[in-house]
Structures are given as C-alpha cells and as structure tokens.
Amino acid sequence: MQNAIEVVELEKAFSDHKVLDGISFQVSTGSIFALLGTNGSGKTTTVKMMTTLLKPDKGCVKIAGLNVLEQSVEVQKEFSLTGQFAAVDEVLTGRENLVLIAKLRHLKNYSQKVDELLTEFDLQEAADRPTQTYSGGMRRKLDLAMSLIDPPKILFLDEPTTGLDPQARAALWQMIRTLKKAGVTIFLTTQYLEEAEQLADNVAILNHGKIALQGSVAEVKRHLPKETLELTFADEETLRAAEQLVGGKIDQELLTLNVITNNEVQKITWILNQLQAAQIEILTFTQKQASLDDVFFMIVENRTEEVK
C-alpha cells in the first residue's frame, strides 16, 4: 500500500468557528509526517477525526485503505494513539498500566516487552509505584510506552514530547527513528519545530484552517529566503525595541532577534543603520541559514503566499 493515510478536503467547525477548511494530504507507508501549527490551529482536531474520535463535517479520511467513517472498528485495529494528555490509570502502578494494555490487546508473553519499555523510558525504579505519585513527565513517558506495548502499523503522536526533559526527548526521537526503520508509519504533531525538522520526511503547516505549505522539509524551506540575520541583545527591553524597529522573530529566552535578509547587503546595512540611529546596542550578529522555525514564523505572520 503506497499511502498509509489519505485525507481529502477535510472540514470541521464548532458553532460558527471553522477550524478546518478543506485540508488534504497523504502520508506514505513507513514515513514520518509532521503537522505543524500554532495553538488552536486545528492539529488535535485533525488527529481526532483521523482516529475515529470526532466526526468531520465534510471530507474523507482513509487509514490503511479503510474509510474512517464507514469502517471505524476495523480502522481502530490499525493504529495506536498518544494524545496531548497522558491517559494512565493513576491507581495502578506503571507496570500494571503496561500489563493492562497488553492484556486488552490479547498479547502473550508480554513480560519481557513490559520490562524493555520500562527500561527504555527510564521508569524501572518507579515501575511498582502508583502512577498518582509520578511527575507529569513520568506520566507522559508511561503513556508513550503504553502505545508501544504492541507496535502498531500506524502511530499517531499528538505533541508527544510536551513535558519531557531533554534526555527523555532525545530518547523518544531515537525510538521514533527505530520504529520507522521497522516500517511503522508515524503521524506527528508538535510545537517543537526542531522536532519536525529532525524527524519528519514530510511536513504540513496549518494556518487559518488551511494547509499553507506542505512537502519535504527541504521543499518547504526552498519557498522562503535562505538567510537570516541573528542579532543578540543585552536585555528584553532592548530586544523588544529592536523588533519594533526592524521586525523579525524574537527568542525571549536567548534574547535574539532573527530578521530575514536573504544575504542582501542592502537589507543588512539598513537593519544595522536603523538600530545604530536609535542607539540600540547589538551584542552580536551573525548570518545563518533559514530554519523550519523561520518558515513557520513567516507562514503564521502571513508573509508568504500559499503554496501546495
């Protein structure tokens, strides 16, 4: 089967608010597909309709060649879903949660798999504690482990690394890559644009209910300027003043401002002259390649035309 997932002209509205306005995309079997968008853009709504949890107003979704609306029971056997919030039983221990899922899936000889997952997600020491004593990150890791107790053909991950520390995030990235090598199709939503850039074969960016850009990471980035000027400032007040003057995308934590320049000397000179005239001190400035983060920023700021 060439496509594990097919979405055609999908629409959904809540009252008078149209969340999705005819989105379409395909996910090749054995690939990783990332759906990007700001909070409230419709990422989770899309996942819910693809996984039989929500009925679309219009459009068609096929999972493993099966129509989601007409063959929902059969479709549910083809995938696993890890949602935005950890769905664990807080009365049970971590181990018991995994065993419960294994039994519900009628698995045999699951003890070794349970131990492997507890080790992979660094939950061995907490395995026999009630999950109500777990931190948010630990519950998230257990929730992910539960989705993998019986490796599915298709795995939906809705913002899977939210709440994970860098070490756990890196471990999950490696696990996703391993699953792909094993032939699992992975549909991923994320707020971490680096995550999509690192993992995905193809991406789609949701904006105002439509797919604004889609394709491989390289293809998406080709539609936009190649270079940005990254400026660093001493404090947030100076950073904000610079943004008001020359535009660009700020990183409040790093106190940096990225401005699209496409390596044009005239644009770079204008930016530096404007800041100097306003007596805004720059600590450092460097030219860098445009990232998927830059692409995303331009899309949501309506600074590029729709490309499909």
Short mmCIF file of the C-alpha atoms (twelve columns), coordinates in Angstrom:
data_MODEL
# 
_entry.id   MODEL 
# 
loop_
_atom_site.group_PDB 
_atom_site.id 
_atom_site.type_symbol 
_atom_site.label_atom_id 
_atom_site.label_alt_id 
_atom_site.label_comp_id 
_atom_site.label_asym_id 
_atom_site.label_seq_id 
_atom_site.Cartn_x 
_atom_site.Cartn_y 
_atom_site.Cartn_z 
_atom_site.pdbx_PDB_model_num 
ATOM 1   C CA . MET A 1   0.000   0.000   0.000  1 
ATOM 2   C CA . GLN A 2   1.523   3.301   -1.092 1 
ATOM 3   C CA . ASN A 3   -0.274  5.607   1.351  1 
ATOM 4   C CA . ALA A 4   -0.979  4.661   4.954  1 
ATOM 5   C CA . ILE A 5   -3.077  7.811   5.458  1 
ATOM 6   C CA . GLU A 6   -5.170  9.791   2.992  1 
ATOM 7   C CA . VAL A 7   -7.039  12.964  3.962  1 
ATOM 8   C CA . VAL A 8   -9.228  14.659  1.343  1 
ATOM 9   C CA . GLU A 9   -10.979 18.040  1.738  1 
ATOM 10  C CA . LEU A 10  -11.489 17.638  5.485  1 
ATOM 11  C CA . GLU A 11  -13.684 20.263  7.147  1 
ATOM 12  C CA . LYS A 12  -14.736 20.862  10.739 1 
ATOM 13  C CA . ALA A 13  -16.484 23.735  12.504 1 
ATOM 14  C CA . PHE A 14  -17.546 24.301  16.102 1 
ATOM 15  C CA . SER A 15  -20.596 26.589  16.203 1 
ATOM 16  C CA . ASP A 16  -19.687 29.436  13.847 1 
ATOM 17  C CA . HIS A 17  -15.918 28.888  14.101 1 
ATOM 18  C CA . LYS A 18  -14.439 26.938  11.191 1 
ATOM 19  C CA . VAL A 19  -11.376 25.102  12.480 1 
ATOM 20  C CA . LEU A 20  -10.527 23.198  9.285  1 
ATOM 21  C CA . ASP A 21  -11.420 24.433  5.829  1 
ATOM 22  C CA . GLY A 22  -10.838 21.656  3.321  1 
ATOM 23  C CA . ILE A 23  -7.390  20.292  4.159  1 
ATOM 24  C CA . SER A 24  -5.855  17.462  2.136  1 
ATOM 25  C CA . PHE A 25  -2.636  15.458  2.455  1 
ATOM 26  C CA . GLN A 26  -1.239  11.940  2.140  1 
ATOM 27  C CA . VAL A 27  1.226   10.046  4.316  1 
ATOM 28  C CA . SER A 28  3.341   7.389   2.645  1 
ATOM 29  C CA . THR A 29  3.584   3.992   4.325  1 
ATOM 30  C CA . GLY A 30  6.644   3.738   6.554  1 
ATOM 31  C CA . SER A 31  7.285   7.507   6.642  1 
ATOM 32  C CA . ILE A 32  7.134   10.189  9.332  1 
ATOM 33  C CA . PHE A 33  4.728   13.064  8.690  1 
ATOM 34  C CA . ALA A 34  4.626   16.174  10.898 1 
ATOM 35  C CA . LEU A 35  1.636   18.506  11.150 1 
ATOM 36  C CA . LEU A 36  2.639   21.947  12.431 1 
ATOM 37  C CA . GLY A 37  0.572   24.867  13.608 1 
ATOM 38  C CA . THR A 38  0.070   27.318  16.434 1 
ATOM 39  C CA . ASN A 39  -2.121  26.504  19.431 1 
ATOM 40  C CA . GLY A 40  -5.735  26.379  18.269 1 
ATOM 41  C CA . SER A 41  -4.834  25.868  14.625 1 
ATOM 42  C CA . GLY A 42  -6.649  22.514  14.418 1 
ATOM 43  C CA . LYS A 43  -3.849  19.967  14.844 1 
ATOM 44  C CA . THR A 44  -5.553  17.969  17.581 1 
ATOM 45  C CA . THR A 45  -8.949  18.258  15.867 1 
ATOM 46  C CA . THR A 46  -7.367  16.726  12.762 1 
ATOM 47  C CA . VAL A 47  -5.900  13.851  14.772 1 
ATOM 48  C CA . LYS A 48  -9.241  13.173  16.483 1 
ATOM 49  C CA . MET A 49  -11.049 12.899  13.151 1 
ATOM 50  C CA . MET A 50  -8.349  10.630  11.748 1 
ATOM 51  C CA . THR A 51  -8.583  8.321   14.761 1 
ATOM 52  C CA . THR A 52  -12.408 7.965   14.895 1 
ATOM 53  C CA . LEU A 53  -12.799 10.214  17.981 1 
ATOM 54  C CA . LEU A 54  -14.530 13.044  16.133 1 
ATOM 55  C CA . LYS A 55  -16.766 13.121  13.075 1 
ATOM 56  C CA . PRO A 56  -15.809 15.514  10.264 1 
ATOM 57  C CA . ASP A 57  -18.393 17.848  8.766  1 
ATOM 58  C CA . LYS A 58  -17.125 17.115  5.269  1 
ATOM 59  C CA . GLY A 59  -14.325 15.221  3.610  1 
ATOM 60  C CA . CYS A 60  -12.861 11.755  3.693  1 
ATOM 61  C CA . VAL A 61  -10.153 10.042  5.756  1 
ATOM 62  C CA . LYS A 62  -8.677  6.647   4.948  1 
ATOM 63  C CA . ILE A 63  -6.358  4.786   7.314  1 
ATOM 64  C CA . ALA A 64  -4.577  1.765   5.837  1 
ATOM 65  C CA . GLY A 65  -7.051  1.928   2.956  1 
ATOM 66  C CA . LEU A 66  -10.067 1.837   5.283  1 
ATOM 67  C CA . ASN A 67  -12.695 4.577   5.419  1 
ATOM 68  C CA . VAL A 68  -12.720 6.053   8.936  1 
ATOM 69  C CA . LEU A 69  -16.446 6.845   8.902  1 
ATOM 70  C CA . GLU A 70  -17.629 3.606   7.319  1 
ATOM 71  C CA . GLN A 71  -15.156 1.141   8.879  1 
ATOM 72  C CA . SER A 72  -14.300 2.658   12.251 1 
ATOM 73  C CA . VAL A 73  -13.974 -0.661  14.110 1 
ATOM 74  C CA . GLU A 74  -11.542 -2.050  11.531 1 
ATOM 75  C CA . VAL A 75  -9.631  1.255   11.446 1 
ATOM 76  C CA . GLN A 76  -9.083  1.198   15.220 1 
ATOM 77  C CA . LYS A 77  -7.134  -2.052  14.883 1 
ATOM 78  C CA . GLU A 78  -4.607  -0.406  12.575 1 
ATOM 79  C CA . PHE A 79  -3.187  2.311   14.817 1 
ATOM 80  C CA . SER A 80  -2.154  3.455   18.286 1 
ATOM 81  C CA . LEU A 81  -2.697  6.982   19.581 1 
ATOM 82  C CA . THR A 82  -0.830  9.000   22.172 1 
ATOM 83  C CA . GLY A 83  -2.852  12.140  22.825 1 
ATOM 84  C CA . GLN A 84  -1.853  15.509  24.244 1 
ATOM 85  C CA . PHE A 85  -2.559  14.445  27.818 1 
ATOM 86  C CA . ALA A 86  -1.324  11.285  29.500 1 
ATOM 87  C CA . ALA A 87  -4.090  8.672   29.692 1 
ATOM 88  C CA . VAL A 88  -2.859  6.484   32.536 1 
ATOM 89  C CA . ASP A 89  -4.717  4.822   35.408 1 
ATOM 90  C CA . GLU A 90  -3.421  6.625   38.493 1 
ATOM 91  C CA . VAL A 91  -4.449  3.832   40.886 1 
ATOM 92  C CA . LEU A 92  -2.346  1.248   39.044 1 
ATOM 93  C CA . THR A 93  1.431   1.132   39.063 1 
ATOM 94  C CA . GLY A 94  3.417   1.878   35.942 1 
ATOM 95  C CA . ARG A 95  3.992   -1.815  35.354 1 
ATOM 96  C CA . GLU A 96  0.315   -2.618  35.883 1 
ATOM 97  C CA . ASN A 97  -0.693  0.032   33.337 1 
ATOM 98  C CA . LEU A 98  1.514   -1.623  30.730 1 
ATOM 99  C CA . VAL A 99  0.267   -5.106  31.619 1 
ATOM 100 C CA . LEU A 100 -3.343  -3.896  31.376 1 
ATOM 101 C CA . ILE A 101 -2.822  -2.659  27.821 1 
ATOM 102 C CA . ALA A 102 -1.036  -5.885  26.894 1 
ATOM 103 C CA . LYS A 103 -3.982  -7.923  28.144 1 
ATOM 104 C CA . LEU A 104 -6.526  -5.707  26.406 1 
ATOM 105 C CA . ARG A 105 -4.627  -6.328  23.170 1 
ATOM 106 C CA . HIS A 106 -4.623  -10.086 23.906 1 
ATOM 107 C CA . LEU A 107 -0.834  -10.279 23.831 1 
ATOM 108 C CA . LYS A 108 1.035   -13.342 25.059 1 
ATOM 109 C CA . ASN A 109 4.456   -13.464 26.712 1 
ATOM 110 C CA . TYR A 110 4.386   -9.718  27.293 1 
ATOM 111 C CA . SER A 111 6.533   -9.609  30.463 1 
ATOM 112 C CA . GLN A 112 9.797   -9.089  28.581 1 
ATOM 113 C CA . LYS A 113 8.290   -6.308  26.454 1 
ATOM 114 C CA . VAL A 114 6.998   -4.563  29.590 1 
ATOM 115 C CA . ASP A 115 10.462  -4.682  31.157 1 
ATOM 116 C CA . GLU A 116 12.072  -3.390  27.954 1 
ATOM 117 C CA . LEU A 117 9.726   -0.407  27.772 1 
ATOM 118 C CA . LEU A 118 10.209  0.457   31.437 1 
ATOM 119 C CA . THR A 119 13.966  0.446   30.821 1 
ATOM 120 C CA . GLU A 120 13.790  2.435   27.569 1 
ATOM 121 C CA . PHE A 121 11.700  5.157   29.207 1 
ATOM 122 C CA . ASP A 122 13.784  5.186   32.405 1 
ATOM 123 C CA . LEU A 123 10.867  4.088   34.584 1 
ATOM 124 C CA . GLN A 124 12.407  0.982   36.178 1 
ATOM 125 C CA . GLU A 125 12.762  2.470   39.668 1 
ATOM 126 C CA . ALA A 126 9.192   3.772   39.640 1 
ATOM 127 C CA . ALA A 127 7.694   0.719   37.922 1 
ATOM 128 C CA . ASP A 128 5.923   -0.604  41.009 1 
ATOM 129 C CA . ARG A 129 4.727   2.724   42.386 1 
ATOM 130 C CA . PRO A 130 1.155   4.002   41.788 1 
ATOM 131 C CA . THR A 131 1.231   6.438   38.874 1 
ATOM 132 C CA . GLN A 132 -0.510  9.062   41.018 1 
ATOM 133 C CA . THR A 133 2.951   9.582   42.561 1 
ATOM 134 C CA . TYR A 134 4.547   10.198  39.131 1 
ATOM 135 C CA . SER A 135 5.573   13.603  37.875 1 
ATOM 136 C CA . GLY A 136 3.933   14.954  34.717 1 
ATOM 137 C CA . GLY A 137 6.935   13.973  32.630 1 
ATOM 138 C CA . MET A 138 6.944   10.433  34.015 1 
ATOM 139 C CA . ARG A 139 3.242   10.025  33.220 1 
ATOM 140 C CA . ARG A 140 3.933   11.248  29.695 1 
ATOM 141 C CA . LYS A 141 6.669   8.665   29.241 1 
ATOM 142 C CA . LEU A 142 4.424   5.885   30.573 1 
ATOM 143 C CA . ASP A 143 1.635   6.959   28.220 1 
ATOM 144 C CA . LEU A 144 4.017   6.683   25.283 1 
ATOM 145 C CA . ALA A 145 5.240   3.291   26.447 1 
ATOM 146 C CA . MET A 146 1.638   2.067   26.591 1 
ATOM 147 C CA . SER A 147 1.200   2.998   22.905 1 
ATOM 148 C CA . LEU A 148 4.207   0.848   22.024 1 
ATOM 149 C CA . ILE A 149 3.394   -2.299  24.013 1 
ATOM 150 C CA . ASP A 150 2.091   -3.749  20.748 1 
ATOM 151 C CA . PRO A 151 3.935   -1.869  17.979 1 
ATOM 152 C CA . PRO A 152 1.228   -0.661  15.565 1 
ATOM 153 C CA . LYS A 153 1.271   -0.264  11.797 1 
ATOM 154 C CA . ILE A 154 0.433   3.428   12.244 1 
ATOM 155 C CA . LEU A 155 1.268   5.536   15.286 1 
ATOM 156 C CA . PHE A 156 -0.328  8.917   15.998 1 
ATOM 157 C CA . LEU A 157 1.680   11.148  18.338 1 
ATOM 158 C CA . ASP A 158 -0.051  14.382  19.336 1 
ATOM 159 C CA . GLU A 159 2.688   16.632  20.764 1 
ATOM 160 C CA . PRO A 160 4.457   13.608  22.288 1 
ATOM 161 C CA . THR A 161 7.433   15.338  23.900 1 
ATOM 162 C CA . THR A 162 5.498   18.007  25.792 1 
ATOM 163 C CA . GLY A 163 6.691   17.897  29.396 1 
ATOM 164 C CA . LEU A 164 9.710   15.710  28.710 1 
ATOM 165 C CA . ASP A 165 13.223  16.690  29.755 1 
ATOM 166 C CA . PRO A 166 15.908  16.921  27.033 1 
ATOM 167 C CA . GLN A 167 17.249  13.439  27.771 1 
ATOM 168 C CA . ALA A 168 13.812  11.832  27.558 1 
ATOM 169 C CA . ARG A 169 13.040  13.823  24.402 1 
ATOM 170 C CA . ALA A 170 16.227  12.600  22.728 1 
ATOM 171 C CA . ALA A 171 15.398  9.017   23.731 1 
ATOM 172 C CA . LEU A 172 11.931  9.347   22.214 1 
ATOM 173 C CA . TRP A 173 13.364  10.768  18.994 1 
ATOM 174 C CA . GLN A 174 15.612  7.728   18.718 1 
ATOM 175 C CA . MET A 175 12.679  5.409   19.389 1 
ATOM 176 C CA . ILE A 176 10.660  7.123   16.648 1 
ATOM 177 C CA . ARG A 177 13.532  6.615   14.205 1 
ATOM 178 C CA . THR A 178 13.751  2.947   15.228 1 
ATOM 179 C CA . LEU A 179 10.012  2.469   14.685 1 
ATOM 180 C CA . LYS A 180 10.304  3.992   11.233 1 
ATOM 181 C CA . LYS A 181 13.104  1.555   10.361 1 
ATOM 182 C CA . ALA A 182 10.761  -1.235  11.434 1 
ATOM 183 C CA . GLY A 183 8.170   0.013   8.927  1 
ATOM 184 C CA . VAL A 184 5.811   1.885   11.266 1 
ATOM 185 C CA . THR A 185 4.096   4.938   9.785  1 
ATOM 186 C CA . ILE A 186 4.191   7.872   12.205 1 
ATOM 187 C CA . PHE A 187 1.908   10.917  12.189 1 
ATOM 188 C CA . LEU A 188 3.282   13.596  14.468 1 
ATOM 189 C CA . THR A 189 2.019   16.949  15.696 1 
ATOM 190 C CA . THR A 190 4.409   19.151  17.584 1 
ATOM 191 C CA . GLN A 191 5.082   22.668  18.795 1 
ATOM 192 C CA . TYR A 192 8.810   21.982  18.645 1 
ATOM 193 C CA . LEU A 193 9.777   22.894  15.117 1 
ATOM 194 C CA . GLU A 194 13.235  21.425  15.574 1 
ATOM 195 C CA . GLU A 195 11.497  18.122  16.268 1 
ATOM 196 C CA . ALA A 196 9.790   18.132  12.865 1 
ATOM 197 C CA . GLU A 197 12.996  19.186  11.141 1 
ATOM 198 C CA . GLN A 198 14.937  16.381  12.831 1 
ATOM 199 C CA . LEU A 199 12.393  13.587  12.335 1 
ATOM 200 C CA . ALA A 200 9.928   14.196  9.519  1 
ATOM 201 C CA . ASP A 201 10.117  13.082  5.908  1 
ATOM 202 C CA . ASN A 202 7.298   15.479  5.062  1 
ATOM 203 C CA . VAL A 203 5.580   18.333  6.873  1 
ATOM 204 C CA . ALA A 204 2.421   20.384  6.529  1 
ATOM 205 C CA . ILE A 205 1.807   23.769  8.135  1 
ATOM 206 C CA . LEU A 206 -1.736  24.625  9.230  1 
ATOM 207 C CA . ASN A 207 -2.746  28.280  9.170  1 
ATOM 208 C CA . HIS A 208 -6.268  29.689  9.447  1 
ATOM 209 C CA . GLY A 209 -7.837  26.281  8.774  1 
ATOM 210 C CA . LYS A 210 -5.877  25.562  5.589  1 
ATOM 211 C CA . ILE A 211 -2.637  23.865  4.653  1 
ATOM 212 C CA . ALA A 212 -0.386  26.819  3.880  1 
ATOM 213 C CA . LEU A 213 2.692   24.790  2.931  1 
ATOM 214 C CA . GLN A 214 3.460   21.108  2.613  1 
ATOM 215 C CA . GLY A 215 6.218   18.904  1.296  1 
ATOM 216 C CA . SER A 216 9.600   17.722  2.494  1 
ATOM 217 C CA . VAL A 217 11.450  19.963  4.935  1 
ATOM 218 C CA . ALA A 218 13.840  20.911  2.142  1 
ATOM 219 C CA . GLU A 219 10.971  21.710  -0.259 1 
ATOM 220 C CA . VAL A 220 9.174   23.874  2.291  1 
ATOM 221 C CA . LYS A 221 12.324  25.807  3.109  1 
ATOM 222 C CA . ARG A 222 13.033  26.411  -0.596 1 
ATOM 223 C CA . HIS A 223 9.952   28.652  -0.829 1 
ATOM 224 C CA . LEU A 224 11.478  31.127  1.566  1 
ATOM 225 C CA . PRO A 225 14.638  33.231  1.832  1 
ATOM 226 C CA . LYS A 226 17.818  31.309  2.536  1 
ATOM 227 C CA . GLU A 227 19.433  33.616  5.081  1 
ATOM 228 C CA . THR A 228 18.519  35.366  8.306  1 
ATOM 229 C CA . LEU A 229 20.448  37.875  10.393 1 
ATOM 230 C CA . GLU A 230 20.524  36.839  14.046 1 
ATOM 231 C CA . LEU A 231 21.034  39.712  16.493 1 
ATOM 232 C CA . THR A 232 21.666  39.332  20.219 1 
ATOM 233 C CA . PHE A 233 20.803  41.987  22.816 1 
ATOM 234 C CA . ALA A 234 21.583  42.580  26.466 1 
ATOM 235 C CA . ASP A 235 18.027  42.560  27.825 1 
ATOM 236 C CA . GLU A 236 14.385  42.024  26.854 1 
ATOM 237 C CA . GLU A 237 13.569  45.745  26.721 1 
ATOM 238 C CA . THR A 238 16.264  46.335  24.107 1 
ATOM 239 C CA . LEU A 239 15.180  43.209  22.235 1 
ATOM 240 C CA . ARG A 240 11.574  44.428  22.022 1 
ATOM 241 C CA . ALA A 241 12.663  47.879  20.897 1 
ATOM 242 C CA . ALA A 242 14.740  46.354  18.087 1 
ATOM 243 C CA . GLU A 243 11.815  44.183  16.995 1 
ATOM 244 C CA . GLN A 244 9.523   47.209  16.792 1 
ATOM 245 C CA . LEU A 245 12.078  48.996  14.653 1 
ATOM 246 C CA . VAL A 246 13.208  46.350  12.129 1 
ATOM 247 C CA . GLY A 247 10.738  43.477  12.551 1 
ATOM 248 C CA . GLY A 248 11.775  39.851  12.771 1 
ATOM 249 C CA . LYS A 249 11.197  36.944  15.132 1 
ATOM 250 C CA . ILE A 250 12.323  37.151  18.747 1 
ATOM 251 C CA . ASP A 251 13.541  34.432  21.090 1 
ATOM 252 C CA . GLN A 252 12.878  35.851  24.538 1 
ATOM 253 C CA . GLU A 253 14.913  33.189  26.331 1 
ATOM 254 C CA . LEU A 254 18.034  33.695  24.201 1 
ATOM 255 C CA . LEU A 255 17.439  37.448  23.733 1 
ATOM 256 C CA . THR A 256 17.878  37.071  19.976 1 
ATOM 257 C CA . LEU A 257 16.102  38.610  17.001 1 
ATOM 258 C CA . ASN A 258 16.089  36.862  13.607 1 
ATOM 259 C CA . VAL A 259 15.389  39.032  10.563 1 
ATOM 260 C CA . ILE A 260 15.039  37.618  7.044  1 
ATOM 261 C CA . THR A 261 17.719  39.154  4.795  1 
ATOM 262 C CA . ASN A 262 18.380  36.567  2.060  1 
ATOM 263 C CA . ASN A 263 22.007  37.694  2.413  1 
ATOM 264 C CA . GLU A 264 21.229  41.028  0.748  1 
ATOM 265 C CA . VAL A 265 23.868  43.601  1.696  1 
ATOM 266 C CA . GLN A 266 21.403  46.484  1.328  1 
ATOM 267 C CA . LYS A 267 18.921  44.869  3.762  1 
ATOM 268 C CA . ILE A 268 21.635  44.022  6.310  1 
ATOM 269 C CA . THR A 269 23.046  47.553  6.101  1 
ATOM 270 C CA . TRP A 270 19.585  49.065  6.571  1 
ATOM 271 C CA . ILE A 271 18.941  46.954  9.701  1 
ATOM 272 C CA . LEU A 272 22.264  47.860  11.302 1 
ATOM 273 C CA . ASN A 273 21.884  51.554  10.421 1 
ATOM 274 C CA . GLN A 274 18.355  51.686  11.859 1 
ATOM 275 C CA . LEU A 275 19.487  50.174  15.144 1 
ATOM 276 C CA . GLN A 276 22.522  52.420  15.342 1 
ATOM 277 C CA . ALA A 277 20.448  55.552  14.695 1 
ATOM 278 C CA . ALA A 278 18.093  54.521  17.514 1 
ATOM 279 C CA . GLN A 279 21.106  53.908  19.770 1 
ATOM 280 C CA . ILE A 280 20.114  50.268  20.259 1 
ATOM 281 C CA . GLU A 281 23.235  48.310  21.173 1 
ATOM 282 C CA . ILE A 282 23.817  44.950  19.487 1 
ATOM 283 C CA . LEU A 283 25.917  42.414  21.403 1 
ATOM 284 C CA . THR A 284 26.477  40.044  18.458 1 
ATOM 285 C CA . PHE A 285 25.164  39.488  14.946 1 
ATOM 286 C CA . THR A 286 25.610  36.519  12.640 1 
ATOM 287 C CA . GLN A 287 24.285  35.299  9.288  1 
ATOM 288 C CA . LYS A 288 22.598  31.897  9.432  1 
ATOM 289 C CA . GLN A 289 20.638  29.527  7.238  1 
ATOM 290 C CA . ALA A 290 16.857  29.816  7.434  1 
ATOM 291 C CA . SER A 291 15.370  27.041  9.562  1 
ATOM 292 C CA . LEU A 292 11.930  25.452  9.641  1 
ATOM 293 C CA . ASP A 293 11.268  27.795  12.548 1 
ATOM 294 C CA . ASP A 294 11.786  30.759  10.194 1 
ATOM 295 C CA . VAL A 295 9.412   29.174  7.669  1 
ATOM 296 C CA . PHE A 296 6.749   28.683  10.323 1 
ATOM 297 C CA . PHE A 297 7.064   32.259  11.536 1 
ATOM 298 C CA . MET A 298 6.584   33.663  8.035  1 
ATOM 299 C CA . ILE A 299 3.524   31.485  7.452  1 
ATOM 300 C CA . VAL A 300 1.689   32.449  10.638 1 
ATOM 301 C CA . GLU A 301 2.594   36.100  10.102 1 
ATOM 302 C CA . ASN A 302 1.013   35.909  6.616  1 
ATOM 303 C CA . ARG A 303 4.277   36.864  4.956  1 
ATOM 304 C CA . THR A 304 4.286   34.276  2.192  1 
ATOM 305 C CA . GLU A 305 1.748   33.119  -0.361 1 
ATOM 306 C CA . GLU A 306 0.035   29.792  -0.021 1 
ATOM 307 C CA . VAL A 307 1.973   27.010  -1.716 1 
ATOM 308 C CA . LYS A 308 0.767   23.471  -2.205 1 
# 
